[in-house]
Amino acid sequence: MPTAPALVAGASRGIGAATAEEFAAAGARVVLADRDTEALTSAVRRIDAGGGDAVAASPRTFAARSSGTKFQIPAMLGTGGGTIVNMASVMNGTANVAGKADIIGLTKVAALDHADQGIRVNVVAPGHFLTHHREAAGPGAQRLAGLSTPMRRTGRPAEVAQTVLWLCSPASSFITGAVIPVDGGQSAGSKPPQMYRQGQPMAAPPGDI
Ligand SMILES: NC(=O)c1ccc[n+]([C@@H]2O[C@H](COP(=O)([O-])OP(=O)(O)OC[C@H]3O[C@@H](n4cnc5c(N)ncnc54)[C@H](O)[C@@H]3O)[C@@H](O)[C@H]2O)c1
């Protein structure tokens, strides 16, 4: 059971909401932050109604205090340590490749700077997940995302949340500066409909190639 409170940014929906719910279910006090204050209030109420202990960070406090590791690390140094998990992506779309590369770089620097001070900093890199974006994109987009994943399905936000919880627990106590893919095998490479196995015939694919 976590003993320290967990601050989850972007916690109103999607992966952030699932992460806040996972920590609350594990017994942590959760501080949720999001720029969408209406959705934030609903997310806090949902956790409290389920028996969890959640509070909303005021947008001003969040804006002032959540600038990456700049404010979090001094606070952790003052209280004996802590863990930070940042969110990148295994996808290299033009919209997010630069931002996510920055996040990975900053995570590694922070991890090295504070590795001997009780602070661990890691990154989770999700693949294709079924969140509000993909729900809005419709069943065709969801099917394509699943097909392009070696496990042939999209991920569930709880599958990222469980990895974040693990990265914040003593079970991962020797891991820092790491990029952990949670992607159904996507970062291992592409998986064709049938893999060649020596001595086994290849079936003809449906339709033309
Ligand atoms: N959904 C996926 O398939 C997927 C895949 C790869 C990586 N990711 C990464 O995972 C993270 C979560 O993704 P998601 O799709 O669940 O949700 P999302 O990225 O759409 O945003 C989640 C929440 O963050 C809030 N938010 C965004 N910018 C903010 C800011 N500056 N200040 C405060 N709140 C802010 C939004 O209001 C929203 O409620 C993101 O970093 C995303 O890049 C998601």
The ligand as an ORCA input file, in Angstrom:
! r2SCAN-3c Opt
* xyz 0 1
  N      -4.112      7.502    -25.487
  C      -3.097      6.903    -26.107
  O      -3.288      5.985    -26.936
  C      -1.680      7.343    -25.819
  C      -0.637      6.746    -26.552
  C       0.677      7.126    -26.305
  C       0.945      8.078    -25.329
  N      -0.088      8.659    -24.630
  C       0.270      9.654    -23.621
  O      -0.359      9.356    -22.381
  C      -0.759     10.573    -21.719
  C      -2.259     10.541    -21.427
  O      -2.955     10.417    -22.656
  P      -4.553     10.326    -22.737
  O      -4.853     10.013    -24.172
  O      -5.064      9.427    -21.700
  O      -5.098     11.776    -22.327
  P      -4.840     13.275    -22.955
  O      -3.433     13.414    -23.420
  O      -5.895     13.596    -23.935
  O      -5.061     14.231    -21.704
  C      -5.493     13.803    -20.455
  C      -5.879     15.023    -19.618
  O      -4.789     15.952    -19.503
  C      -5.323     17.260    -19.378
  N      -4.281     18.218    -19.757
  C      -3.665     18.324    -20.943
  N      -2.765     19.334    -20.905
  C      -2.797     19.843    -19.654
  C      -2.099     20.912    -19.006
  N      -1.174     21.627    -19.647
  N      -2.398     21.183    -17.717
  C      -3.322     20.454    -17.062
  N      -4.032     19.435    -17.615
  C      -3.760     19.143    -18.905
  C      -6.522     17.246    -20.308
  O      -7.503     18.200    -19.906
  C      -7.049     15.806    -20.157
  O      -8.098     15.721    -19.192
  C      -0.330     11.721    -22.652
  O       0.937     12.180    -22.247
  C      -0.253     11.035    -24.022
  O       0.651     11.683    -24.900
  C      -1.392      8.310    -24.851
*
